Amino acid sequence: MFFRPGVKSTVKRLAACGLALLTALALTPGTASAERYSARYVLAVTDDSTGERSVTTLNCAPAGGAHPGARAACDAIAEAGSIEAIAPADGVCTMEYRPVTATAHGHEQFEATFGNPCVLRLAKGEVFAF
């Protein structure tokens, strides 16, 4: 091969720059990697006195599934960091004792019993509102 003076060193420099760029891209953490990750849940609410059970699916990032308020439910989970960590909202419920058990399986495991559906709604917001 015949190279003019200086061309060979230019090709080597371009190759080195290209290799450095590819290495930098490979080592750079993806800024949208968490956004692309899809958290999936199967949510259930069981009326402990009757055994009646409601079940739905919830997908987050992007919000979807059969849950009627998927976007609000996913936002609540994302803001708190987990279903367990969702802080109870202020509100008033009747003193009716009709316990319900809420469960989540999938991306996170969660199970808790609440005094009635209103207490569940205040405790976990839109996540179990289906």
Buried (B, 14 or more C-beta within 10 A) or exposed (E): EEEEEEEEEEEEEEEEEEEEEEEEEEEEEEEEEEEEEEBBBBBBBBBEEEEEEEEBBBBBBEBBBEBEBBEBBBBBBBEBEEBBEBEEEEEEBEEEEBBBBBBBEBBBEBEBEBBBBBBBBBBBBBBBBB
